[in-house]
Amino acid sequence: MLRVLKGVSLITSFILLIVLLGGALVTKTNSGLGCGKSWPLCKGQIIPVNLTIETVIELSHRAASGLAGMSVLLLAVLAWIIIPQKRETKFLAIISCVFLVAQALIGAAAVVWGQIPAVRAIHFGISLICFAAVVMLTLLIFERDRNYQKDTFFVGKKMKFHTYGLWIYSYIVVYTGALVRHEKASLVCPSWPMCSKVNNGFPTQFHEWVQMGHRLAAFMLFVWVLIAFLHAFKHYKQERGIYIGWLISLVLVSLQVICGALIIMTNLNIYVALTHAILISCLFAIFSFQCLVCTRSQKSKSQLLQNKTVS
């Protein structure tokens, strides 16, 4: 049964990644009204007669979302039954289902009420949390068996500050990126890293401020992840899960910065833009799992030593 659960978790994570990509593709190709204002049907039909590229993109996204709904529900039920001894299982199962339903409802609202930028931004943010919950559940399933009734390691206050802070801050950065897309400010600054050669590279208009605000936020995210990784390298190399998690985070955020620059240099190439969305989704999922790891920590090193002595 555990082997079946592992397979379902991997498939579900992949499907949700496809849903995230599909949502980004819908936004970037302006296909949000490809099915008109009809939901869950498309132009009042299951499959419309006259198919445009926008209709195909929107309809495919809806189909993937429906498949994701069934897959997440199956994963949640199986995890609840097979690995109830892991204390995070039930919480993650509930969160993944709740946010999947919220994602579907907000997606429907975006169609019925019109493509309001704020609604579309919230839709991506909710989808991101659902994806992170499923990835966390998947990583939990693939963890080696260990005693989950008591903690076996210690995470200091500074590491917890980096972990929880970056989890919150990365979510804010996601919304600054959503603001860039929905305000159509992706290419208002044709040069990188500064806005332009005019006015010493500083923005002068609202859309330029939106673009440069996102760049600054992304740069601060990179610097913060680098600081957190160096702290993990110095103090947590013996805790392989924590150390490797921060190493992966540093690689992902570095690629994220490179993709952000390439979006400008390639004049908003669709494949680069979708890669950008994949990277931030995976980075947020890793941050989320690092937060989960921190919740298992002993309150002090003395408690850790006592537990090891008793065991």
N, C-alpha and C positions, 0 to 999 in steps of 0.2 A: 504493500500500500504506500509506503514511503517513496518508492521509486515512481509510482503513479503521481503522487503529490509533487515531486520534483519536476516531472514532465509538464504537469498542468501549470505550475508556477512559472516556468520558463516561457511557455507558450503565451500565458496571460501577460507577462511583462512585455513580450514582443508585440502582442496585439495592441496594448496600450501605447507603446512607442509609436506604432503605426497611426493610432488615433491622434496622438500629439502632432505628428508630422502632417497628417491630413488636415488638422485644424489650422496649422501654420500655412499649408498650401492653399486652403480656402481663403485665408486672409490675404496672402500675398498675390493671389490671382483674382481677388475681388469676386469670388464665387459664392459669397454668403447667401445671395438671393437666387442661386441657380435653380432652386426648386420653387421660386416665388415665395409667397408668405403662407404656404401650406405645410403643415407638420402634424403627424409624422409622414403623411403622404407627400409625394413630390408633384406639385402642380395638380393636386387632386387625384393623382393616380399612383399606383405602386411603381410602375416604370412608365414615364411619359413617352409619348410617341415621338415627338420632336426633341431629340437630344442635342444639346449644345455642349461644348467643352466645360462650361461652368456648371451645367446640370450634372454631367458625369462626375466632376470633382466633388460637388456637394452630396450627390447621391452615394458615392463611394464612401465618403466620410461618415454618412449616416449609417451605412451598412456595417462599417468597421466598428462604430460606436455600439451598435446593437449586439454584434458578436462579442465585443469587449464586456458588455453588461452580463451576458450569459457566462462568460469565462471567469470574470471576477467573482460572481456569485458561487460558481462551482469551486473555485479556489478557496473562498472563505469557508464554505461548508466542510470541504475536505480537511483543511488545516485545523478547523475547530475540532474535528473528530480524531484526526491522526496524531497531532502534536499539541494536545491541550496542556501538557506539562510545561511547556515554554510560556513563561508568564506574559510575554508580549503578544502571543498569537491572537487571542480574542480581541484585544484592543485594535490591532492592525486589520483584522478581518472586518470589524465593524466600520473603522475609518474608511477603508477602501470601498465598501458598499455605499456608505452614506455619501461620500464625495463623488462617487460614480453617478448616483441618482441626481445630486446637485448639478453635476456637469451636464447631464441630459436636460434637466429643466431649464438651466441657463441657456443652453444651446437652442432649445425650443423658443425661449423668450427672445433671443436674438433674431430668430426668423420671423416670429409673429409680430413683434413690436418694432422691427426694423433694426438695421445694423448700427446700433448705437455704440460708439467707441468704448465707453466705459463697460458696457455689457460684454463686449468681445474680449476686453482685457481681463475681466473677472473670469470669463469662461476658460481662458488659458490658465489662469492662476489656480482655479479649482481642479482642472485636469492635471496640473502639475502635482498637486497634493495627492490625488488619487494614484498617479503613476509612482510617486515616491513611496506611498504606503504599500503598493504591490511589490515594488523592488525590495523594500525592507522585509516584507513577508517572505519573499523568495530567498534572500540572503539568510534569513532566520532558518528556513527549511534546510539550507545547504550547510549550515554550521555543524561543526563536529559535536557529537554528544558530550555534554558536560553537566555538572550539577547546577541547575538553575534555581535551587532553593536558597542558596547563599552566594554572595558576591565573592569573586576570587581575585580581584585586582583593584587598584586605586587610581583614580584620575583626579589630579589636582585642580584647584580653583582656576588657575590661569588657563589650563587646557579646556576646562568647561566653559570659561568665558569665550575663548576662541570658537569653540564648537557651537554653542547656542547662539552667539552673536553672529557668526557667519551664516547660520541657518536662516535667521531672521533677515539679515542684511541681503543675502542672495535673493530672497523672495522680493525684496524692495527693488533690487536691480532688475529683476524680471519685469516688474511693472514699469520701470523707466524705459526698458526696451519696447514694451507694448505701447507706451505713449509715443515713442518715435514712429512706430508703424502706423498707429491710428491717427496721428497728426500729419501723416505723410511727410515726415521729416528725414527719411532715410538718406536722401542724397542732397540735402540742402547745403552740406559741407563737403564739397567734392575732393578735398585734400585730407590727409591723415598724417600725424595725429591732431594737428591744429585745424581750425575750421577753414581758413583761407589765408592767402598772403596779404589780404587787405586788413587794415586795422591791427597789424601785428598778430594775426591769427585768432583774434578774440571775436566771439559772436556779437552781432549787433541787433538781430531780429529774434522774435519769439521762437520760430522754428529752429533757428541756429542754436539758441539756448537749450532747447529740448534735446537736440542731437549731442551737443557738447556736454550737457548734464549727464546723459547716459554714458558717454565716453569716460567722463571723470569718475562716475560711479563704478564702471567696469574696471578702471585702473586701480581704484581703491580696493576693489574686491581681490584683484590679483595680488596686490601688496599684502593685504591681510592674510590671504591663503599662504603666501610665501613665509610670512612671519610665523603662522601656525605650524607650517611644515618644519621650519627650523627648530621650533620649540619641541615638536614631536621627535625630531631627529636627535636632539640633545638629551631628552628625558624619557622617551617612550620606545626606544628601539627594541627593548625586550618584549614589549606588547605588540606583537606583529600585526594584529588586527588594526590597532590605532595607527601605527606607523605607516602601514601599507595604505590605509584609507586616506591619510593626508598626502602620501606620495601620488596616489591616483588623482586626488583633488587638485594638486599642483599641476599635473599634466593636463587635466581637463580645462582648468582655468587658463593655462597658457595657450592651448589650442583655441579656446574661446576668444581670447584677445586677437590671435592671428586671423581667425575667421571674421571677426569684426572689421579688421583692417581690409581683408580681401573683399568684403561686401562693398566697400567704397571703391576699391581699386578695380573690381570687375563690373562696376555699374549695376549693382544689385542682382548678381547672378543667382538664379533660383536655387541651384544646388548648394552653393555656399551658404545661402540664407537658411536653408533647411538643415544643413549641418550645424549651423549656429544654434538652431532651436534644439537639436539633439543633444549637443554638448551641455547646454545650460540645464536641460532636463535631467541628464545623468549626474551632473554636478550637484544639483539640489537633492537628488535621491541619495547620493553618498553623504552629504551633510546630514540628511535626516537619519541615516543609519548610524552615523557617528554620535548623534544626539541620543539615540537609543542605547548605544554602548555606554555612554556617560551615565545613564540612569542606573546601570548595574554596579557602578563603582561603590566601594566602601566609603564611609564618611571620613575615615582617616587611615593613615598607614598603620597605626597601632592596632586598629580593629582587624586589618588585613593579616597582620602577623599573628594575632590571637587566633583567628579562624584557621590559619595554616597550622598552628601548633596543635589545636584541638583535632583537626582532621588527620 
